């Protein structure tokens, strides 16, 4: 059995000429122009481009984003509260909305990350008591989910809840309220605020902790009726590739909930592997972390294998490569392009899968009645013949008439 059957659908079409007569015995070009599956990446540079004052810097970011767009149809934008609203009431709405619209206009689905998190939290919240912190957190969610509705309709509602109430690196407002309310109560409140503000939004919980603790938390949340649309799983692999055994174990354990799975933050590096004794990745502070030719070849092999496993799993709906370019979080060589925007082997490995192996392009001929049958990966299509063209959305097996114009 083909492991990718669930990614494909069959179209049984009767093509009509512009005048309504059957387009009989016509050569037709069938080209997939978009994917239903969400192939994503961090798109923070879109915000940086909107803010850039220097024209050279703006051109550099545009060049990078053009390469980004040649791969991906799904982007994550930053909503870390402490950066989005560093001073209470002064937000990054203008540049963030401009970036979101810029991506949306280019066919990219946009996700906001995150609405609630103890790290990168707004420091000005610390002046308030816990009841007021919670009130402002829920108000923030309602404000932003409402403001971006129709442009950003997918959110990481809350991030890294497993560790949230016991986080002890530094005092912060969100850990305070999570410690007082408990994980389930806080998650229930923030999801309710997001759902109320945009009932049709896709709402995720997201965590790096793939242990049984996350499973237990999810069980409690679902029993409490929290409207989780998808389970977010981070997969930062600075200490080495998970490998097939761990990858399949994570997929098996989190599949039991029957919810869509999104690999929200995937990192595979192309340089020296971080030492295994480091517990918190943030503790690895280096002046530089160079990419290497051998590391780049390894990264390309690993990313191709990992994406192939995830794409073949029926519950996985999205994969996000976290860093598009090297030198981002922890200065890691974690990108698909180098810091100068030159493409690494991993860029081409992904391109060959997304826009090669997993994309449908065929030259066919209709029969004497104008009928045409093809099987293709789910997504958007263009049909072109000498009598005209048409657009088609293939999300499930279908049988329909299509008029060329």
N, C-alpha and C positions, 0 to 999 in steps of 0.2 A: 504493500500500500504506500502511495506517495505521501510522505510526511508533510507536504505542503498543500494537500487538497483543500484544507480549510482556509487557505489564503487565496484560493481561486474560485471563480464562478464561471458558468457557461452562459453565453448569450446566443439565443436563437432569434435572428433578426430578419425581418422582411424590409428590404431597402426600397424606397420609392424615389423616383425622380422628382424634381421640383414641380412638375405638372401632375404628380400623383400616380403616374404609371409605374409599374414595377421596374426597378433598375436591374434588368435581366442581363446576365453574362457580362457583368461589369467588373473590372479590376478595382479592388478596394484596398486601400492602405489602412491598417488598424494600428494605431499608436497609443500606448499608454502615456498619459501626460501628468498623472498624479497618482499617489498611493493612498489607499485607505489606512494602511498601517502607519503609525507615527514614528518616523525616523527623525530623532531630535538631537539637539545640541544646545548648550548654553549660548544665549544670544545677547549677553551683556554688552558686547561691542556696539549693538544697535543703539543703546542708550548713550554710550560714550560718543558715538558719531553725532547724535543729535546735540550733544553738549559742546562738541569740539569747536574752538574758536579759530584754531590754526588750520588753514586750508590744506597744507601738506599732511597734517595729521588726519584730517577728514578724508582725504584721498586714500591714505594708507588704510584706514578702517573700512572704507568703501570697497577697496580691493579685497580685503580679507572677507568681508561679508558677501561679496560676489562669489567667492569660492565656497563659502558657507552655503549659500543658496543653491549652488550646483549639486549639493548632496542632500540637504535636509528640507523637511516640510513641517517642522515642529520646533518651536523655540521656547526656552525658559528665560524669563526676564526677572531681574532682582527686585524684591520688595522687602528686603531686610529692614525692619522698622527703624533701627538706629541710623541707617544710611538714607532710607527713603524719607524720613522725617527727623533729621538730626536736631532740629529745634521745633518744639511743639507748635504745630500750625503751619510750618514751612516745609512743604513736601516737594518731592521730585516728580510731581504729576506731569508737568509740561513735557519734559524730555522723555519720560517713560511712556506716556500716551503716544507721543510722536513716534517713538520706536515701535510700539505695539502696532500702530496703524501702518507704519512702513512695512513691517513684516507681513501683516494681514493682507495688504494690497499685493503682495508677491506670493500669495497662496500659502502662507505659513500659519499654522495654528499656534496660538500663543498661550503659555501657561505662566501664572504668577507664582513666585517662590520667595519666602513663605509668608503666610498671614500671622502666624504665631510661632515664636521660637525663643528659647531662653538665650541663645547666643546672638550677637549683633542686635541686641534689643535696644530700645530707646533709653538712654541713661536718665533722661528727665522724668521717666516714670517713677524713679526711686523716691521722689518727694511725696508720693501719695501712699495712702494705706491700701491694704489688699483689696478691699471692696471697690475702691476707686480705680485701682489698677485694672481689675477685671472689667469694670464698666468702660474704661477707656479702650481696653483691648477689644471688646465686643463692638464698641462704636467705630473703632478703626476698621474692623472687618466689614461692617455694614457700609461704611463710607467708601472703601476701595472696591469692594465687590460690586457695589451699585454703580460707581463712577465708570468702571471699565466694562460694564455689561455690554455684550455685543462685540467687543474687541478682545477682551481676555475673559474667556468663559471656562477656564480650567485653572484650578488652584491647588497648591500644596497648602492645605488649611492649617495644619500643625506639623511641626518638624521635630523628630527625635524625642518622642514622648517617653520612651522607655527610661532614658537617663534623666529626664527633665526634673523630677522632684528631688533627685539625689545629686544633681550637678553641683560640684563644690570647687570649681576652678576660681570662681568669683561670684559675689552676690549679684543677683539680678531680679528684676520685678517678676518675670514669668515663673522662675523657679519658686519664688515666694508663694504665688497664688496656686501653683500646681501642688506644692507641698501641703498647703492648707486644704485645698478642695479635693485633692486626689486626681489621679490621671483621668479616670473615666468621666468624672463630673466636668472637668475642664474641657476635655475633648468634646463632650456632648454639647457644652455651651458654645464653643467656637464653631462647630459644625452647624448648629442650629442658626447662628447668626449669618453664616455664609449661605445656607440653604434658603433662609427667609429673603435674603437680598437678591439671589439669583437662583430660582428653583430649578432651572434647567442646566446649571453649571455642573461640570465634572469636578468632584471634590475628593481629594486624596489625603490620606495620612501617609507620612513618609518617615523612614527610619533607616539608619545604618546597621542597627542591631538585628541580625537575622537569627538570633537564638530563640529558644522556646519562650523567652520572656515576651517577645513581640507577638508570638502566636497567642499567648495567654491574654495579652492586652487586647488583641483583635477579637478574641472570643467574648471578652467582657463588653467591648464596645458594641458588637453586633447584637448581643443579648439585650443591651440597653437601648437598642433601636437607633444608633447613630448612623446617619445616611452616608456611609462611605461608598463612593462610586468605584474606587480602585485602590489597590494596595501598592504603595510606593516602596521600592526597595533600592537603597543606595548600594553601590558596588565599587567603592574606591579601592583600587588594588595596588596601592603604592608599595606594598610589601610582597608583591608577586601575584600573578594570575591565580584566580580561584581554582581553575582546572575543572574538568568535566564532572568529577565526583561531587565537589561542593556545589557547583552550579545546578546539577540535577537534583541534589538533595534539597536545596532551597526551593526550587520549582515544585518539587513534590510536596513539601511541607506546607507551602503557602497556597498551593492549588486547592487544598481541602476546603477552603472557604468559598470556593466557587465564584470569587470576584475577579474582575480583570486585574492583571498584574502589570505594573509599569516599572521598568528599571530606570529610575529617575536620575541617577548620578553615576555614570559609569566612567571609570578611570583605569586606563592601562598605560603604564609609562614606558618610555623608550630609552631609559638610562639605567644607572645603577639602582638596584632594588633597595628600598628602605630597610634597615635592619629589623629583624623579627622581634627584638626585645622592646621596641617602641610600642607602648600601649595606646596612647593618644597620638594620632598622626600629627596633630598640631605641635607636638613637642619636638618634632624634627625640623630644626631651624638651621638652614645652610645658606652660605653666601651665594652659591650657584649650584645648579643641578643640571649638568649638560646632557643633551641627547647624544647617543653614539650610533654609529652605523649598525653594529650588531644588535643594539637595543631596538633600533627602528625596525629591523627585520623581525625580531621577536614580537614586537608590538603588533605588527601587521598580521602575523600568523595567529596571535591570540585573539585579536579583535574579530578576525574572520570566523574563527571557530566559535567564539562566544555569541556573536550575532546570529550565526547559523542555528545554534541550539535554541536561542530565544525565539527566533522567527518561526521555528518549527513547532513551538509550543502553543496550543490553541488558546490559552488564557492570557498570553502576553500580547498586549495591545500597543506598547510603546517602549522604545529604548532611547535614552538620552545620553550621548557622550558629553561629559561635563565640561571639559575644556576644549575649545576648538584650536587654540594655539598653546604652544609651550610657554612656561614661565608664569602661569597664573597661580592657583593656590599652592602654597609651599614651594614656589619656584620650580615645580616639577616639570619634567619633559613629558607632559601628559597630553599634548595636543595632537591634532591630525595635521597641523601645519607648524612649521618652526616659527620662532619669534619674528623672522623677517618675511613671513607669509609664504615661504616656499613649502610645497607639499611634501609630506613624508610618505613612505610606503603604505602606512595605514590609511591615508586618505584615498589612495587608489584602490586598496583592498576593499574598502567600504563602497566606493563608487562602482566597482565591478559587480558587487552584490546588489546594491540598491537599484542602480540604473543599468544593470546588465542581467545577471542571473534571475533577479526577482522582478523583472519588468517585461511586459509583453509588447512585442512589435512584430506584425505579420503582414505579408502581402497575400491577399486572397481574391477569389473570384466568385461572384454570386452565381446561383444556378438560373435556369430559365424562368423561374418565378420571382427572381430578385432576392432569394433567400441566402442567408449567410450564417454559419455557425462557427463560433470560436470559444476557446477557453482561455481566460486570462487572469492575471493577478488583480485583486479587487482594487478599484480606484476609478479615476476619470480617464476617458478615452476620446480620441478624435478619429473619425472615419472620413476618409477622403477618396473621392473618385473623380473622373473627368466631368461628371455632371454636378458636382457640388460636394459639400462636406457637412458633417453633423457632429455634435458632442454627445457623449453617452456616459452615464454613471453606472458602473458595474459593481454592485455591493452584494448581490445574490444572484442565483440562477434566474434568468429572465427570458421572456418571449414577447417580442413587441415589434411594432412597425416603426421605422425611422425614416423620416423624409430628409433627403439631401437638399441643401439649399445654398 
